[in-house]
Every structure is written in structure tokens, then in C-alpha cells.
Amino acid sequence: MQLNAIQIILVVLVSFLAGMEGILDEFHFHQPVIACTLIGLVTGNLLPCLILGGSLQMIALGWANIGAAVAPDAALAAVASAIILVLGGKGQAGVGSAIAIAVPLAVAGLLLTILVRTLATGIVHIMDKAAEEGSFRKIDFWQYVSICMQGLRIAIPAALILAIGAGPVKALLDAMPTWLTDGLSIGGGMVVAVGYAMVINMMASREVWPFFAIGFVLATVTELTLIGLGAIGISMALIYLKLSKSGGNGGSSNGGGGNSNTGDPVGDIIDNY
């Protein structure tokens, strides 16, 4: 698919905002579900990019910066894979390959993140000197420079992919043999499952497992819409909060049985069971 000048400018702008939000984390433009959706919106490929963003979001939920360890770059993975998906022109059929391509792109983005943060360290010393001089204008200027560096970290690779054009990208995707594209699709689906499993592993506790099981079963009911599932989820959350509050207001032990109310009704039920 060929993009016009306005679409290219908008895609680069979205990429720039996604890069800045990787640090600012205010409007969440760096989240795959938002970045891919915006790129799909400005390029006229909303549905395929929305599916791609949702799949990548499940992977990125398991990525987190812990101590000095920097997580893979979800922003670059989302932006670059969405652009490749759009330029490839395969629509929903190319989502699986785009997901598989996104993972190595995220690792490459990690290197760019380390490079930009290393450069930002030097800027911090410049801002320290400006603070000693009492120059707030210089501090603000270098602050803007640092944030723009984060934006360019994503915008420049996005512009390079756009500069290559739809022809070479489509030719590269078409040159892939069937066994490779099918394998990438299967691998992409497995990566999503692994990311979801990582999230469950972090959140899992005996108090939330019953809710997970109920939600998993309800998700298989085809007659329920997303709005219906959302309403059920909110209702269950409100019920749980109400039970938690009532459970902490003066429960008593049962005779000499030793069953005490801990304030967590679901946990008490599981313990008693």
C-alpha cells in the first residue's frame, strides 16, 4: 500500500509521540494498542492494526523495567510492525508475521533506548551547570532536547521504513516461503500466549483464581458481547469490594474451631474449603 505525504507525516508524528511517551508515560501513546491503532487510523487500516496492537499489548504486559534491567522497547515494536503491516498490504492475513517481526524489533529498540539514555546522561551534567548558573531557561531547553531525543528514537526508524517504500517491503514479504510465514504466524500466537502467561504468573493468587476461571468460561459464550463481559467484570469487582469491606467489620471466630475472619472473604472460603 502506498501512503501519501499527509499519511507519512502523520505516521512519523505518531512515532515521535510514542517515543516521547516511553519516558513521559502520561498519555500512553507508547502502548502498542494505542500506537498501532493510531497508525491504522491515519493510514486507513484500522482493523488490522487494532488486532496487531491488541496482540502486541498482551506481550508487552509482561515487559517491565526492573532495577537496572531495561525491558524491550514496546513503542518501536508497535510502530515498526504496524508500518510493515500497512506497507505489506496483506491486511489481517499479515498480522501473524507482523507480531513475529515485532519481537526482534523490540530487542533492537532496547539498544536504541540504552544509546539515548547514555547520551541523556551527558545532558544531565549540562543541566547541572545551568542550575549552578541559575538559568532556568537553559534547564528547560535541555529538558526539551532530552524528550525530543526519545521521540526521534522511534521517529527515525519509522521514517527509514517509510523511505524504503511499500514495493520493497511487499516484495520481501511475498518472497517469504509459505512454511516461514506459517511458522511466524504460529510463533507469534505462541508469543502472545507466553506474554499472557507471564502476566497471570505475576497477578495470580488464590483470591483471584476463581474470578479468572469465571471470566475464562464466560469468554467462551459467543452470545455475550464485550460490553456484556465488561458489565459482568465490573459487577464482580464491586461485589468483591463489598464483601471485602463487610468481611473486615467484625467477623468472629467460630467457637473453638480456629477459623478466623481475615478480611478477605474469598480467601476465607478457600481456606475453609
SERO-4910 file (N, C-alpha, C, O; in steps of 0.05 Angstrom, whole numbers):
BEGIN
 pado doro    nc1    nc2    nc3   cac1   cac2   cac3    cc1    cc2    cc3    oc1    oc2    oc3
  Met    A     17    -24      0      0      0      0     18     25      0     36     27     16
  Gln    A     12     43    -18     27     68    -20     14     89     -2    -11     92     -2
  Leu    A     30    104     13     20    125     30     25    152     18     46    156      6
  Asn    A      6    171     21     11    198     11     27    214     31     33    204     53
  Ala    A     33    239     24     51    255     41     39    261     68     53    260     88
  Ile    A     13    266     68     -1    272     94      0    248    112      5    251    136
  Gln    A     -5    224    101     -5    200    117     23    194    128     26    186    152
  Ile    A     44    199    112     71    195    121     78    214    144     90    205    164
  Ile    A     70    239    142     75    259    163     61    250    189     72    252    211
  Leu    A     36    242    186     21    234    210     33    209    223     33    207    247
  Val    A     42    190    207     54    166    218     80    173    233     85    163    255
  Val    A     96    191    221    121    199    235    114    214    261    128    211    281
  Leu    A     93    230    260     84    245    284     76    226    306     83    229    329
  Val    A     60    206    299     52    185    318     76    171    330     77    166    354
  Ser    A     95    165    313    120    152    322    135    170    341    146    160    361
  Phe    A    137    195    335    151    214    352    137    216    380    151    215    400
  Leu    A    111    217    380     96    218    405     99    192    421    102    192    445
  Ala    A    100    169    407    104    143    420    131    142    434    134    131    456
  Gly    A    151    153    420    178    153    432    179    170    457    192    162    477
  Met    A    167    194    456    167    211    480    152    199    503    160    201    526
  Glu    A    129    187    497    112    175    518    126    151    531    118    143    553
  Gly    A    146    139    518    161    118    531    175    127    556    181    111    574
  Ile    A    179    154    558    191    166    582    171    181    599    170    178    623
  Leu    A    154    196    585    134    213    599    113    195    612    104    200    635
  Asp    A    103    175    597     83    156    607     58    171    617     48    164    639
  Glu    A     49    191    602     26    206    611      1    200    595    -20    194    606
  Phe    A      4    199    568    -19    193    551    -18    165    539    -36    157    525
  His    A      4    151    545      7    123    537      6    118    507     -3     98    497
  Phe    A     17    138    492     20    134    463     39    111    456     39    100    434
  His    A     57    105    475     77     84    470     65     56    473     78     36    465
  Gln    A     41     53    485     29     27    488     21     16    460      9     31    444
  Pro    A     27     -9    454     22    -20    428     -7    -17    418    -12    -10    395
  Val    A    -26    -21    436    -54    -20    428    -62      8    419    -79     12    402
  Ile    A    -49     29    431    -55     57    423    -38     64    398    -49     76    379
  Ala    A    -12     58    398      5     66    376     -4     53    350     -6     66    329
  Cys    A     -9     27    351    -18     13    327    -45     23    317    -50     25    293
  Thr    A    -63     28    336    -89     38    328    -88     66    315   -101     70    295
  Leu    A    -71     83    325    -67    109    313    -55    107    285    -64    121    267
  Ile    A    -36     90    282    -24     86    255    -44     74    236    -46     83    213
  Gly    A    -60     55    245    -81     44    229   -102     65    221   -113     65    200
  Leu    A   -107     84    240   -127    104    235   -118    124    214   -134    131    196
  Val    A    -93    132    215    -83    152    195    -77    140    168    -75    154    148
  Thr    A    -74    114    167    -67    100    142    -91     86    129    -89     76    107
  Gly    A   -114     86    143   -138     73    133   -137     43    136   -152     29    122
  Asn    A   -121     33    155   -120      4    161   -126     -1    190   -110    -13    204
  Leu    A   -148      9    199   -154      9    228   -157    -19    239   -145    -25    259
  Leu    A   -173    -36    226   -179    -62    237   -154    -80    239   -149    -91    261
  Pro    A   -138    -83    218   -113   -100    221    -94    -89    242    -83   -104    258
  Cys    A    -91    -62    243    -72    -51    262    -83    -53    291    -68    -55    310
  Leu    A   -110    -51    294   -121    -55    320   -117    -83    330   -111    -87    354
  Ile    A   -120   -103    313   -115   -131    321    -86   -134    328    -79   -147    347
  Leu    A    -68   -122    312    -40   -124    317    -33   -111    344    -18   -123    360
  Gly    A    -44    -87    349    -39    -73    374    -48    -89    398    -35    -90    419
  Gly    A    -72   -101    396    -82   -116    418    -65   -141    424    -61   -147    448
  Ser    A    -55   -154    403    -38   -177    407    -11   -169    419     -2   -183    437
  Leu    A      0   -147    409     26   -138    420     23   -128    449     42   -130    464
  Gln    A      0   -117    455     -5   -108    482     -3   -130    502      7   -127    525
  Met    A    -14   -154    495    -12   -176    513     16   -185    517     23   -195    539
  Ile    A     33   -182    497     62   -189    501     75   -168    519     90   -175    537
  Ala    A     69   -142    513     83   -121    528     75   -119    557     89   -108    573
  Leu    A     52   -131    564     44   -131    592     64   -146    610     66   -140    634
  Gly    A     78   -164    598     98   -179    613    125   -166    614    144   -177    625
  Trp    A    128   -143    601    154   -129    600    154   -107    621    135    -91    622
  Ala    A    175   -105    637    176    -85    657    206    -79    663    222    -97    662
  Asn    A    211    -54    669    238    -46    677    242    -52    707    228    -42    724
  Ile    A    261    -70    713    266    -78    740    295    -71    747    314    -83    736
  Gly    A    298    -52    765    325    -44    772    340    -32    748    329    -14    735
  Ala    A    364    -42    743    379    -32    720    372    -46    695    383    -39    673
  Ala    A    355    -67    696    348    -82    672    326    -66    657    305    -60    668
  Val    A    331    -61    631    312    -46    615    297    -66    598    308    -83    585
  Ala    A    271    -63    598    253    -81    582    255    -75    552    263    -53    545
  Pro    A    249    -94    535    248    -89    507    230    -65    500    211    -59    515
  Asp    A    235    -52    478    221    -27    471    195    -34    457    194    -41    434
  Ala    A    173    -31    472    147    -37    461    138    -16    441    124    -23    422
  Ala    A    148      9    444    140     30    425    151     25    397    136     26    378
  Leu    A    177     18    395    188     13    369    176    -12    357    171    -13    333
  Ala    A    172    -32    373    160    -57    363    132    -52    351    125    -62    330
  Ala    A    116    -35    365     89    -30    356     89    -13    331     75    -19    311
  Val    A    105      8    331    105     27    308    116     14    283    104     15    262
  Ala    A    139      1    286    152    -11    262    135    -34    251    132    -36    227
  Ser    A    125    -51    268    109    -74    258     83    -64    245     74    -76    226
  Ala    A     71    -43    256     47    -32    245     52    -20    217     36    -24    199
  Ile    A     75     -6    214     82      5    188     87    -17    168     78    -16    145
  Ile    A    101    -38    176    107    -60    158     81    -74    150     77    -82    127
  Leu    A     62    -77    169     36    -89    164     21    -72    143      9    -84    125
  Val    A     22    -46    146      7    -29    127     20    -29    100      6    -32     80
  Leu    A     47    -27     99     60    -27     73     58    -54     59     58    -55     34
  Gly    A     57    -75     75     55   -102     62     29   -106     48     28   -122     29
  Gly    A      8    -92     56    -18    -93     43    -33   -120     45    -50   -125     29
  Lys    A    -26   -136     65    -39   -162     68    -63   -161     87    -77   -181     90
  Gly    A    -67   -139    100    -89   -136    119    -87   -155    142    -65   -158    153
  Gln    A   -109   -167    151   -109   -185    174    -92   -209    170    -82   -221    189
  Ala    A    -88   -217    145    -71   -241    139    -42   -237    146    -27   -256    151
  Gly    A    -33   -212    148     -5   -206    154      0   -201    184     22   -194    191
  Val    A    -21   -203    200    -18   -196    229      2   -215    242     18   -207    258
  Gly    A     -1   -241    236     16   -261    249     46   -256    244     62   -257    262
  Ser    A     52   -250    218     80   -244    211     90   -219    225    112   -217    233
  Ala    A     72   -199    226     79   -173    239     85   -177    268    104   -165    279
  Ile    A     70   -194    282     75   -200    310    102   -213    314    117   -205    332
  Ala    A    109   -232    297    135   -245    299    158   -226    293    179   -228    305
  Ile    A    154   -208    274    174   -188    268    178   -168    291    200   -157    295
  Ala    A    156   -163    306    157   -143    327    176   -150    350    188   -133    362
  Val    A    179   -176    356    196   -184    378    226   -177    374    237   -164    391
  Pro    A    238   -184    351    266   -175    347    268   -145    345    289   -133    352
  Leu    A    247   -131    335    247   -102    334    248    -91    362    261    -70    367
  Ala    A    234   -104    380    234    -94    408    262    -96    420    270    -79    436
  Val    A    276   -118    413    303   -121    424    322   -100    412    339    -89    425
  Ala    A    318    -94    385    334    -73    373    328    -46    385    346    -30    389
  Gly    A    303    -42    392    295    -17    405    308    -14    433    313      8    442
  Leu    A    313    -37    446    326    -36    472    354    -24    469    363     -9    486
  Leu    A    368    -31    447    395    -19    443    393     11    438    410     26    448
  Leu    A    373     19    423    369     48    418    363     62    444    372     85    449
  Thr    A    347     50    461    340     62    487    365     66    504    368     87    516
  Ile    A    382     46    505    407     48    521    424     71    509    436     86    525
  Leu    A    426     73    483    442     94    470    431    121    477    447    139    484
  Val    A    405    125    475    394    151    481    397    158    510    402    182    517
  Arg    A    393    139    528    396    145    556    425    151    563    430    166    582
  Thr    A    444    139    549    472    145    554    478    174    546    492    188    560
  Leu    A    467    182    523    470    210    515    457    229    534    467    251    539
  Ala    A    434    221    545    419    238    563    435    242    589    431    262    603
  Thr    A    453    223    596    469    226    620    487    251    617    490    266    637
  Gly    A    498    255    593    515    279    589    498    304    591    508    325    601
  Ile    A    473    303    582    456    327    583    450    334    612    446    357    619
  Val    A    448    313    629    443    318    658    465    336    670    459    354    685
  His    A    490    330    662    512    346    673    511    375    662    517    394    676
  Ile    A    502    378    637    498    405    626    476    420    642    479    444    648
  Met    A    455    405    649    433    418    664    443    424    693    433    444    704
  Asp    A    461    408    704    472    414    730    487    441    729    485    457    748
  Lys    A    503    445    708    518    470    706    498    494    703    503    516    713
  Ala    A    477    489    687    457    510    684    443    517    710    436    540    716
  Ala    A    439    496    727    427    501    753    446    517    771    436    534    786
  Glu    A    472    512    769    491    527    785    491    557    776    496    575    792
  Glu    A    486    561    750    485    588    740    458    602    746    455    626    743
  Gly    A    439    586    755    412    596    760    396    602    735    379    619    735
  Ser    A    403    588    713    390    593    687    368    572    683    373    550    674
  Phe    A    343    580    690    321    561    686    315    558    656    304    537    648
  Arg    A    321    578    640    316    576    612    333    554    599    323    538    583
  Lys    A    358    552    607    375    531    597    366    503    606    366    484    591
  Ile    A    357    502    631    347    476    642    323    467    626    322    443    618
  Asp    A    304    485    621    281    478    605    288    470    577    277    451    566
  Phe    A    308    484    565    316    478    538    327    450    536    320    435    518
  Trp    A    345    443    553    358    416    552    338    394    560    341    371    552
  Gln    A    318    402    577    297    382    583    282    375    557    276    352    552
  Tyr    A    275    396    541    261    391    516    278    375    497    268    358    482
  Val    A    304    381    497    322    366    479    322    336    486    322    319    469
  Ser    A    323    331    512    324    303    521    298    288    513    299    265    504
  Ile    A    275    302    516    250    289    509    248    285    479    239    264    470
  Cys    A    258    305    464    257    302    434    275    279    425    270    266    405
  Met    A    297    274    439    315    252    433    300    226    435    303    207    419
  Gln    A    283    224    455    267    199    459    247    196    436    242    174    426
  Gly    A    235    219    427    217    217    404    231    209    379    220    193    363
  Leu    A    255    221    374    270    214    349    279    185    350    283    173    328
  Arg    A    282    173    373    290    145    376    270    127    361    278    106    351
  Ile    A    245    135    360    224    119    346    218    131    318    214    116    299
  Ala    A    219    157    317    211    170    292    231    165    269    222    161    246
  Ile    A    257    164    275    276    160    254    274    132    242    274    129    218
  Pro    A    273    110    258    269     84    246    243     82    231    242     69    210
  Ala    A    222     95    241    196     95    226    199    108    199    189     99    179
  Ala    A    213    131    199    217    145    174    234    129    154    230    130    130
  Leu    A    254    114    165    270     97    147    254     75    134    257     69    111
  Ile    A    236     63    150    219     42    138    201     54    117    196     42     96
  Leu    A    190     78    123    173     91    103    188     98     78    178     98     56
  Ala    A    214    106     82    231    113     59    236     90     41    238     93     16
  Ile    A    238     66     53    241     42     36    218     38     17    222     30     -6
  Gly    A    194     44     27    170     43     10    156     17     11    166     -3     20
  Ala    A    131     18      0    114     -6      0    124    -28    -18    121    -52    -12
  Gly    A    136    -20    -41    145    -40    -60    165    -60    -48    160    -84    -49
  Pro    A    188    -51    -38    208    -69    -27    197    -85     -3    203   -109      0
  Val    A    181    -72     14    170    -86     37    151   -108     28    153   -130     39
  Lys    A    134   -102      9    115   -122     -1    130   -145    -15    123   -168    -12
  Ala    A    151   -137    -30    167   -158    -44    181   -176    -24    183   -200    -29
  Leu    A    191   -165     -2    204   -181     18    184   -200     31    190   -223     36
  Leu    A    160   -190     37    140   -207     50    131   -229     31    126   -252     39
  Asp    A    128   -222      5    119   -241    -15    140   -262    -20    134   -285    -28
  Ala    A    166   -255    -17    188   -273    -22    190   -294      0    204   -315     -4
  Met    A    178   -290     23    179   -309     44    164   -334     36    141   -332     27
  Pro    A    176   -358     40    161   -383     33    138   -387     52    137   -376     74
  Thr    A    120   -404     44     96   -409     60    103   -421     87     90   -414    107
  Trp    A    122   -439     88    129   -452    113    140   -431    133    136   -434    157
  Leu    A    153   -410    123    164   -389    141    142   -371    151    141   -365    175
  Thr    A    124   -363    133    102   -345    142     83   -360    161     74   -348    180
  Asp    A     78   -385    155     61   -401    174     75   -404    200     62   -403    221
  Gly    A    101   -409    200    116   -412    225    116   -386    241    114   -387    265
  Leu    A    119   -364    227    118   -338    241     91   -333    253     89   -322    275
  Ser    A     70   -340    239     43   -336    250     39   -353    275     28   -344    295
  Ile    A     48   -379    274     45   -396    297     62   -386    320     54   -385    343
  Gly    A     87   -378    313    105   -368    334     94   -342    346     97   -338    371
  Gly    A     82   -324    330     71   -300    340     48   -306    359     46   -293    380
  Gly    A     31   -325    353     10   -333    371     20   -344    397      9   -339    418
  Met    A     42   -360    396     54   -371    420     66   -349    437     64   -351    462
  Val    A     78   -329    425     90   -307    440     68   -292    455     72   -284    478
  Val    A     45   -288    443     23   -275    457     14   -291    481     10   -280    502
  Ala    A     13   -318    477      5   -335    499     25   -334    522     18   -334    545
  Val    A     51   -333    515     72   -332    535     70   -305    551     73   -305    575
  Gly    A     65   -283    536     63   -258    549     39   -257    568     41   -246    590
  Tyr    A     17   -269    560     -7   -270    577     -1   -288    601     -9   -281    624
  Ala    A     14   -310    597     20   -327    620     38   -313    640     36   -317    664
  Met    A     57   -296    630     74   -280    648     57   -261    665     63   -258    689
  Val    A     37   -249    653     20   -230    668      5   -246    689      3   -237    712
  Ile    A     -6   -269    682    -21   -285    701     -3   -294    724    -11   -294    747
  Asn    A     21   -301    717     40   -310    738     46   -288    758     50   -294    782
  Met    A     47   -263    749     52   -241    767     28   -234    784     30   -226    807
  Met    A      4   -237    773    -21   -229    786    -34   -252    802    -51   -247    819
  Ala    A    -26   -276    796    -40   -299    806    -39   -301    837    -17   -297    849
  Ser    A    -61   -305    849    -63   -311    877    -89   -327    881   -106   -328    864
  Arg    A    -91   -340    903   -114   -357    908   -140   -341    910   -161   -352    906
  Glu    A   -138   -314    916   -161   -298    917   -173   -291    890   -197   -288    886
  Val    A   -155   -289    869   -165   -280    843   -169   -304    824   -181   -300    802
  Trp    A   -159   -327    830   -163   -350    812   -192   -356    806   -199   -362    783
  Pro    A   -210   -355    826   -238   -360    819   -249   -340    799   -265   -348    781
  Phe    A   -242   -315    801   -251   -295    782   -239   -301    754   -253   -297    734
  Phe    A   -214   -309    753   -202   -316    727   -217   -339    714   -222   -339    690
  Ala    A   -224   -360    730   -238   -383    719   -265   -375    709   -273   -384    687
  Ile    A   -279   -359    724   -306   -350    715   -304   -334    689   -319   -338    671
  Gly    A   -285   -315    689   -281   -299    664   -273   -315    641   -282   -310    618
  Phe    A   -256   -336    645   -247   -353    623   -271   -368    612   -273   -371    587
  Val    A   -289   -377    629   -313   -392    619   -332   -373    605   -343   -380    584
  Leu    A   -336   -350    616   -355   -331    604   -345   -322    577   -361   -316    559
  Ala    A   -319   -320    573   -308   -311    547   -314   -331    525   -313   -323    501
  Thr    A   -320   -356    532   -327   -375    511   -356   -374    502   -363   -387    483
  Val    A   -372   -359    516   -400   -356    509   -402   -336    486   -397   -312    490
  Thr    A   -409   -345    463   -408   -328    439   -431   -307    438   -428   -287    425
  Glu    A   -452   -312    453   -474   -293    453   -468   -267    469   -481   -247    465
  Leu    A   -448   -268    486   -441   -245    502   -423   -226    487   -404   -235    474
  Thr    A   -430   -200    487   -413   -180    474   -392   -170    493   -392   -177    517
  Leu    A   -373   -154    483   -353   -143    500   -365   -125    521   -355   -124    544
  Ile    A   -386   -111    514   -399    -94    534   -411   -110    556   -410   -103    579
  Gly    A   -423   -133    548   -435   -151    569   -414   -162    587   -417   -164    611
  Leu    A   -391   -171    575   -369   -181    592   -358   -160    610   -352   -165    633
  Gly    A   -356   -135    599   -346   -113    616   -365   -108    639   -356   -103    662
  Ala    A   -391   -108    634   -411   -104    656   -409   -125    677   -411   -120    701
  Ile    A   -405   -150    668   -402   -173    687   -377   -169    704   -377   -173    728
  Gly    A   -355   -161    691   -330   -157    705   -332   -135    726   -322   -138    748
  Ile    A   -344   -112    718   -348    -91    737   -365    -99    761   -360    -93    784
  Ser    A   -387   -114    755   -405   -123    776   -390   -141    795   -393   -139    820
  Met    A   -374   -160    785   -359   -178    802   -339   -163    819   -335   -170    843
  Ala    A   -326   -142    807   -307   -127    823   -321   -112    846   -310   -110    868
  Leu    A   -344   -100    840   -359    -86    861   -368   -105    883   -367    -98    906
  Ile    A   -377   -129    875   -385   -149    895   -362   -157    913   -364   -159    937
  Tyr    A   -338   -161    900   -315   -168    915   -307   -146    935   -300   -152    958
  Leu    A   -308   -121    926   -301    -99    943   -321    -97    967   -313    -92    989
  Lys    A   -346   -101    961   -366   -100    982   -362   -123   1002   -364   -118   1027
  Leu    A   -356   -147    993   -351   -169   1011   -325   -164   1027   -324   -172   1051
  Ser    A   -305   -152   1015   -280   -146   1030   -285   -127   1053   -275   -131   1075
  Lys    A   -302   -106   1047   -307    -87   1069   -324    -99   1091   -319    -95   1114
  Ser    A   -345   -114   1083   -362   -127   1103   -347   -148   1118   -352   -153   1142
  Gly    A   -328   -162   1105   -313   -183   1119   -293   -172   1139   -285   -186   1158
  Gly    A   -285   -146   1136   -266   -135   1155   -280   -121   1178   -266   -109   1195
  Asn    A   -306   -120   1180   -321   -105   1200   -330   -123   1223   -354   -124   1230
  Gly    A   -313   -137   1235   -320   -151   1259   -329   -179   1255   -349   -188   1267
  Gly    A   -315   -195   1240   -321   -223   1239   -311   -236   1265   -293   -226   1278
  Ser    A   -322   -259   1272   -314   -272   1297   -306   -300   1291   -314   -312   1271
  Ser    A   -291   -311   1309   -283   -339   1307   -306   -357   1314   -323   -350   1330
  Asn    A   -306   -380   1302   -327   -400   1307   -319   -417   1331   -304   -436   1327
  Gly    A   -329   -411   1354   -325   -428   1378   -295   -434   1381   -279   -416   1383
  Gly    A   -288   -459   1381   -261   -467   1384   -250   -478   1358   -229   -491   1358
  Gly    A   -264   -473   1336   -255   -485   1311   -230   -472   1300   -217   -485   1283
  Gly    A   -224   -447   1308   -200   -435   1299   -202   -422   1271   -182   -414   1260
  Asn    A   -226   -419   1260   -230   -407   1234   -235   -377   1239   -257   -369   1247
  Ser    A   -215   -360   1234   -217   -331   1239   -223   -317   1212   -215   -326   1191
  Asn    A   -236   -294   1214   -242   -277   1191   -218   -259   1186   -211   -242   1203
  Thr    A   -205   -262   1163   -181   -247   1157   -187   -221   1142   -169   -206   1136
  Gly    A   -213   -216   1136   -219   -192   1120   -220   -198   1090   -227   -180   1075
  Asp    A   -212   -222   1082   -213   -230   1054   -233   -253   1051   -226   -276   1056
  Pro    A   -258   -247   1044   -278   -269   1044   -272   -291   1025   -277   -315   1031
  Val    A   -261   -285   1002   -255   -306    982   -233   -324    993   -234   -348    991
  Gly    A   -212   -311   1005   -191   -327   1017   -201   -344   1040   -192   -367   1043
  Asp    A   -219   -333   1056   -230   -349   1079   -246   -373   1068   -244   -395   1079
  Ile    A   -262   -369   1047   -277   -391   1035   -258   -413   1025   -263   -436   1030
  Ile    A   -237   -405   1012   -218   -424   1001   -205   -439   1024   -201   -463   1022
  Asp    A   -196   -424   1045   -183   -437   1068   -202   -457   1081   -194   -480   1088
  Asn    A   -227   -449   1085   -246   -467   1098   -252   -491   1081   -257   -513   1091
  Tyr    A   -253   -486   1055   -259   -508   1037   -237   -529   1038   -238   -550   1024
***
